[in-house]
Amino acid sequence: MTRKGSREYEEFGAPGAPPVVLVAGTGAPGRVWRAHQVPALRRAGHRVVTFDNRGLAPEPGAAGAFTLADLVADTAGLIGHFGAAPCRLVGHSLGAIVVQELVLARPELVDRAVLMAGSGRTDALITAGAAADLALAASGVRLPPAVAAHRLALQNLSPRTLEDDHQLGYWLSLFEMTLPDPAAARGQLGLALIPDRLAAYRRISRPCLVVAFADDLVIRPRLTRELAEAIPRSRYVEIPDCGHFGYLERPDAVNAELLGHLSGPPERIAPGRPAPQGPAPERIAPAPARAASPTPAAQPVRPPPPGPVPAQARPAPPPPGAGHRAPA
C-alpha cells in the first residue's frame, strides 16, 4: 500500500499498460476490487490503480467534514500523480457518482468510464437509507454481527442468492467476519444525496458504459437507466440475478462487460465535436441455473478546481470492508 498525500492506493500490472482507476462505493476500501476485477483487468493487459476514498478508518472524519467535490478532486489528483491522463475509470455506487462528476468537470483526464449502480438524482428511498445509516452511526450502537449480516444480505444480494441456502450461508458468514463499525465511514454517509444532475450529465462527452443490477434495492435499475439516457455516448446494460453487490455476486458477467468497454485504443475527440448518441439500451443473458444445494437534503455538486479468484461454483466473497451498505 502506498500513499499519495492522505490517500492510500495500490498499483497492479505493468507501468506502461493502459491505466484503469477503480473507485469504490460508500464504506468500501480499495481492496474490495482485488478478488475479481483486478485479476481480470491485469490478465487483459491493463495497469490497475485502486485506492481508499477519503473518510475511511483510521481517519473517518465527521459527517460533513468533506464533500463529494473533495472526493472528485482526490481522484483527479491521483490521476495526475500517476501521469495517467487520459485514463479509464470504473466506479460503483458512490464511486460511480464520483466518476460521473469527474468526467463532467475534467474530461481531459478521462478516456472512457464505467458507471455501476450509479444514478443522476436522489429519490425518497435513497434519502431514507442514508438517513438511517447516519442515525445508526451517530447513535454509537453497533448491531450484533448476525443482525447486521442479515440486514446486509437483504439489502445487497439478489433473490436468487437469498433462496439458495448454501450460497446464502456462505455470504452471511463472510458478512459477519468483515463487518465494519458503522461510524468508520460516517464522513462518507450522505455524500451520494445529490440533486437532480441529469440535465448536467447531458454535457458528458466521453463514452460511458452504464451498468445496472436487476435486483438492486439500493439503486434501483430505473435510476441507472435514467442516467444512461442522459449521457449522450452511453451504453446501458442490466445484469440479471444480482443485487447492489453485483460486481461481487456475478463477477464473470460484470467483468465481461467491463473488458469489452475498456478495450481498444484511447479515444480521440476533436474539440467542439458533438458527441454522438450511443446504441439502444440492452440486457444481458441471465445467469445459468444453479444446482440445488442443502435526511439530509441533497447538496449541490461543485466541480473540483483544474488541476486468488475464488472458484466460480462459490459466491464471490467481498474482501474485508466490502460488507458495508452503500447508500448509493
C-alpha positions as CSV (number, residue, x, y, z in Angstrom):
1,M,0.0,0.0,0.0
2,T,1.4,3.4,-1.0
3,R,0.2,6.9,-0.1
4,K,-0.3,9.9,-2.2
5,G,-1.0,12.7,0.3
6,S,-3.7,11.3,2.6
7,R,-4.9,8.7,0.1
8,E,-3.7,5.1,0.2
9,Y,-3.5,3.4,-3.1
10,E,-2.3,0.2,-4.8
11,E,-1.0,-0.3,-8.3
12,F,-1.1,-3.6,-10.2
13,G,0.2,-4.5,-13.7
14,A,2.9,-3.1,-15.9
15,P,3.6,0.6,-15.6
16,G,3.3,1.2,-19.3
17,A,-0.1,-0.6,-19.7
18,P,-3.3,1.3,-20.3
19,P,-4.3,2.7,-16.8
20,V,-7.7,1.9,-15.2
21,V,-8.6,3.6,-11.9
22,L,-11.2,1.8,-9.8
23,V,-13.4,4.0,-7.4
24,A,-15.2,2.2,-4.6
25,G,-18.6,2.9,-3.0
26,T,-19.5,4.1,0.4
27,G,-17.6,2.4,3.2
28,A,-15.7,0.1,0.8
29,P,-11.9,0.2,0.8
30,G,-9.9,-0.1,-2.4
31,R,-9.1,-3.7,-1.7
32,V,-12.8,-4.6,-2.5
33,W,-11.7,-4.8,-6.2
34,R,-8.9,-7.4,-5.5
35,A,-11.0,-10.6,-5.7
36,H,-12.3,-10.3,-9.2
37,Q,-11.9,-7.0,-11.1
38,V,-8.1,-6.5,-10.5
39,P,-7.2,-10.0,-11.8
40,A,-9.4,-9.8,-14.8
41,L,-8.1,-6.4,-15.8
42,R,-4.5,-7.4,-15.3
43,R,-5.0,-10.5,-17.5
44,A,-6.4,-8.3,-20.2
45,G,-3.1,-6.2,-20.1
46,H,-4.3,-3.2,-18.1
47,R,-2.5,-1.3,-15.3
48,V,-4.9,-1.0,-12.4
49,V,-5.0,1.5,-9.6
50,T,-7.2,1.1,-6.5
51,F,-7.4,3.4,-3.6
52,D,-9.2,4.3,-0.4
53,N,-11.6,7.2,-0.7
54,R,-11.3,10.0,1.9
55,G,-13.3,9.2,5.1
56,L,-12.4,5.6,5.9
57,A,-10.8,4.4,9.2
58,P,-8.4,5.1,10.7
59,E,-9.4,8.7,9.9
60,P,-13.1,8.5,9.1
61,G,-13.9,12.2,9.7
62,A,-17.2,13.5,11.0
63,A,-20.3,13.7,8.8
64,G,-20.0,17.0,6.8
65,A,-16.2,17.1,7.2
66,F,-15.7,16.9,3.4
67,T,-17.9,16.9,0.3
68,L,-18.5,15.0,-2.9
69,A,-16.4,17.6,-4.7
70,D,-13.5,16.7,-2.4
71,L,-13.7,13.0,-3.5
72,V,-13.8,14.1,-7.1
73,A,-10.7,16.3,-6.6
74,D,-8.9,13.4,-4.8
75,T,-9.5,11.1,-7.8
76,A,-8.3,13.8,-10.2
77,G,-5.2,14.4,-8.1
78,L,-4.4,10.7,-8.1
79,I,-4.7,10.5,-11.9
80,G,-2.3,13.5,-12.1
81,H,0.1,11.8,-9.6
82,F,0.4,8.8,-11.9
83,G,0.6,10.9,-15.1
84,A,-2.2,8.6,-16.3
85,A,-4.4,11.0,-18.1
86,P,-6.4,10.3,-20.1
87,C,-7.3,7.2,-18.1
88,R,-10.2,4.8,-17.9
89,L,-12.3,4.9,-14.8
90,V,-14.7,2.4,-13.1
91,G,-16.9,3.4,-10.3
92,H,-19.5,1.6,-8.2
93,S,-22.4,3.3,-6.3
94,L,-21.0,6.5,-4.7
95,G,-17.8,5.8,-6.7
96,A,-19.9,5.9,-9.9
97,I,-21.2,9.4,-8.8
98,V,-17.6,10.5,-8.2
99,V,-16.6,9.3,-11.7
100,Q,-19.7,11.0,-13.3
101,E,-18.7,14.3,-11.8
102,L,-15.1,13.9,-12.7
103,V,-15.9,13.1,-16.4
104,L,-18.1,16.1,-16.5
105,A,-15.7,18.6,-14.8
106,R,-12.4,17.3,-16.1
107,P,-13.0,15.5,-19.4
108,E,-9.3,15.8,-20.4
109,L,-8.4,13.4,-17.6
110,V,-10.8,10.6,-18.8
111,D,-10.7,8.4,-21.9
112,R,-13.8,6.4,-21.1
113,A,-15.8,5.3,-18.0
114,V,-17.9,2.5,-16.5
115,L,-20.6,3.5,-14.1
116,M,-22.0,0.6,-12.0
117,A,-25.1,1.2,-9.9
118,G,-24.9,4.9,-10.5
119,S,-27.7,7.5,-10.5
120,G,-28.3,11.0,-11.6
121,R,-30.6,12.1,-8.8
122,T,-31.7,11.2,-5.3
123,D,-35.1,9.7,-4.6
124,A,-37.0,9.1,-1.4
125,L,-35.7,5.6,-0.8
126,I,-32.0,6.7,-1.2
127,T,-32.7,9.6,1.1
128,A,-34.3,7.4,3.7
129,G,-31.5,4.8,3.5
130,A,-28.8,7.5,4.0
131,A,-30.7,9.0,7.0
132,A,-30.9,5.6,8.6
133,D,-27.2,5.0,8.2
134,L,-26.4,8.4,9.5
135,A,-28.6,7.9,12.6
136,L,-27.1,4.5,13.3
137,A,-23.5,5.9,13.0
138,A,-24.4,8.8,15.3
139,S,-26.1,6.6,17.9
140,G,-22.9,4.7,18.7
141,V,-24.8,1.5,18.6
142,R,-23.2,-1.4,16.9
143,L,-25.6,-4.1,15.7
144,P,-24.9,-7.7,16.7
145,P,-23.0,-9.4,13.8
146,A,-25.8,-11.8,13.0
147,V,-28.3,-8.9,12.8
148,A,-26.1,-6.7,10.7
149,A,-25.2,-9.6,8.3
150,H,-28.9,-10.4,7.8
151,R,-29.6,-6.7,7.0
152,L,-26.8,-6.6,4.5
153,A,-27.9,-9.7,2.8
154,L,-31.4,-8.5,2.3
155,Q,-30.3,-5.1,1.0
156,N,-27.4,-6.1,-1.3
157,L,-28.0,-9.7,-2.6
158,S,-30.4,-11.0,-5.2
159,P,-33.4,-13.2,-4.5
160,R,-31.5,-15.9,-6.5
161,T,-28.8,-15.9,-3.8
162,L,-31.1,-15.5,-0.9
163,E,-33.1,-18.6,-2.0
164,D,-30.0,-20.8,-2.2
165,D,-29.3,-21.9,1.4
166,H,-25.7,-22.9,0.6
167,Q,-24.9,-19.6,-1.1
168,L,-26.6,-17.5,1.5
169,G,-24.9,-19.2,4.3
170,Y,-21.6,-18.5,2.7
171,W,-22.4,-14.8,2.3
172,L,-23.8,-14.5,5.8
173,S,-20.6,-15.9,7.3
174,L,-18.5,-13.6,5.2
175,F,-20.6,-10.5,6.2
176,E,-20.2,-11.4,9.9
177,M,-16.4,-11.7,9.6
178,T,-16.0,-8.5,7.6
179,L,-18.5,-6.1,9.2
180,P,-17.1,-2.6,9.8
181,D,-18.1,-0.3,12.5
182,P,-20.9,2.0,11.1
183,A,-19.0,5.0,12.4
184,A,-15.9,4.0,10.5
185,A,-17.2,5.7,7.3
186,R,-19.5,8.3,8.8
187,G,-17.9,11.1,6.8
188,Q,-19.0,9.4,3.6
189,L,-22.6,8.8,4.6
190,G,-24.9,11.1,2.7
191,L,-22.4,12.2,0.0
192,A,-24.5,10.3,-2.6
193,L,-27.5,12.5,-1.9
194,I,-27.2,14.6,-5.0
195,P,-29.7,16.9,-6.5
196,D,-31.1,16.1,-10.0
197,R,-28.0,16.2,-12.2
198,L,-29.4,14.6,-15.3
199,A,-29.5,17.8,-17.3
200,A,-25.9,18.5,-16.4
201,Y,-24.8,14.9,-17.4
202,R,-26.0,15.6,-20.9
203,R,-22.8,17.5,-21.3
204,I,-20.6,14.4,-20.6
205,S,-18.6,13.9,-23.8
206,R,-16.7,10.6,-23.0
207,P,-18.1,7.2,-23.8
208,C,-19.7,5.5,-20.8
209,L,-20.9,2.0,-20.0
210,V,-23.7,2.3,-17.5
211,V,-24.4,-0.9,-15.6
212,A,-27.4,-1.7,-13.5
213,F,-28.0,-4.7,-11.4
214,A,-31.5,-6.0,-11.9
215,D,-32.2,-6.9,-8.3
216,D,-30.6,-3.8,-6.8
217,L,-32.7,-2.4,-3.9
218,V,-30.2,0.4,-3.1
219,I,-30.0,2.0,-6.5
220,R,-32.9,0.6,-8.5
221,P,-32.3,-0.1,-12.2
222,R,-34.7,2.6,-13.3
223,L,-32.5,5.3,-11.8
224,T,-29.4,3.9,-13.5
225,R,-31.3,3.7,-16.8
226,E,-32.2,7.4,-16.4
227,L,-28.5,8.1,-16.0
228,A,-27.7,6.2,-19.2
229,E,-30.4,8.0,-21.1
230,A,-29.0,11.4,-20.0
231,I,-25.4,10.7,-21.1
232,P,-25.1,11.0,-24.9
233,R,-22.3,8.5,-25.6
234,S,-23.5,5.8,-23.3
235,R,-24.5,2.1,-23.5
236,Y,-26.8,0.7,-20.8
237,V,-26.5,-2.9,-19.6
238,E,-28.7,-4.5,-17.0
239,I,-27.3,-7.6,-15.4
240,P,-29.9,-10.1,-14.0
241,D,-29.7,-12.2,-10.9
242,C,-27.6,-9.8,-8.8
243,G,-28.2,-7.1,-6.2
244,H,-26.2,-4.0,-5.2
245,F,-23.1,-6.1,-4.8
246,G,-23.5,-7.3,-8.4
247,Y,-19.8,-6.9,-9.2
248,L,-19.1,-9.5,-6.4
249,E,-22.2,-11.6,-6.9
250,R,-21.8,-12.1,-10.7
251,P,-18.2,-11.1,-11.4
252,D,-17.9,-13.0,-14.7
253,A,-20.8,-11.2,-16.3
254,V,-19.7,-7.8,-14.9
255,N,-16.1,-8.3,-16.0
256,A,-17.0,-9.3,-19.5
257,E,-18.8,-6.0,-19.9
258,L,-16.0,-4.0,-18.3
259,L,-13.4,-5.6,-20.5
260,G,-15.4,-5.0,-23.6
261,H,-15.8,-1.3,-22.9
262,L,-12.3,-0.7,-21.6
263,S,-10.5,-2.3,-24.5
264,G,-9.3,-0.5,-27.6
265,P,-7.1,2.5,-28.3
266,P,-7.6,5.8,-26.5
267,E,-10.5,8.0,-27.7
268,R,-9.6,11.0,-29.8
269,I,-12.4,13.6,-29.7
270,A,-11.8,16.8,-31.6
271,P,-12.6,19.9,-29.5
272,G,-16.1,21.1,-30.1
273,R,-17.2,18.0,-31.9
274,P,-20.8,17.0,-30.9
275,A,-21.0,13.7,-29.1
276,P,-23.0,11.0,-31.0
277,Q,-25.8,9.1,-29.3
278,G,-24.9,5.6,-28.2
279,P,-26.8,2.4,-29.1
280,A,-30.1,1.5,-27.5
281,P,-30.2,0.0,-24.0
282,E,-29.7,-3.7,-23.7
283,R,-30.0,-6.6,-21.2
284,I,-27.5,-9.4,-21.0
285,A,-28.4,-13.1,-20.6
286,P,-29.5,-14.4,-17.1
287,A,-27.0,-16.4,-15.1
288,P,-27.1,-20.2,-15.7
289,A,-29.3,-22.1,-13.3
290,R,-27.7,-23.3,-10.1
291,A,-27.8,-26.8,-8.9
292,A,-30.0,-27.3,-5.8
293,S,-28.0,-27.1,-2.6
294,P,-28.6,-28.2,1.3
295,T,-32.2,13.3,5.8
296,P,-30.3,15.3,4.9
297,A,-31.2,17.4,2.0
298,A,-29.4,16.9,-1.3
299,Q,-26.4,19.1,-1.6
300,P,-25.3,20.9,-4.8
301,V,-22.3,19.5,-6.5
302,R,-19.4,21.8,-7.2
303,P,-16.7,20.7,-9.7
304,P,-13.1,20.4,-8.4
305,P,-10.6,23.0,-9.5
306,P,-8.5,22.1,-12.5
307,G,-5.6,21.0,-11.5
308,P,-6.6,-15.9,-6.0
309,V,-10.0,-15.5,-7.7
310,P,-12.5,-17.9,-5.9
311,A,-13.9,-21.0,-7.7
312,Q,-16.9,-19.9,-9.7
313,A,-19.1,-22.6,-8.0
314,R,-18.9,-20.4,-4.9
315,P,-20.3,-16.9,-4.5
316,A,-18.0,-14.0,-4.9
317,P,-16.7,-13.2,-1.4
318,P,-16.3,-9.5,-0.6
319,P,-12.9,-8.6,0.8
320,P,-12.8,-7.2,4.3
321,G,-14.7,-3.9,4.4
322,A,-16.9,-4.8,1.4
323,G,-19.8,-5.8,3.6
324,H,-21.0,-2.2,4.2
325,R,-24.3,-1.0,2.8
326,A,-23.7,1.7,0.3
327,P,-26.5,4.3,0.4
328,A,-25.7,5.0,-3.3
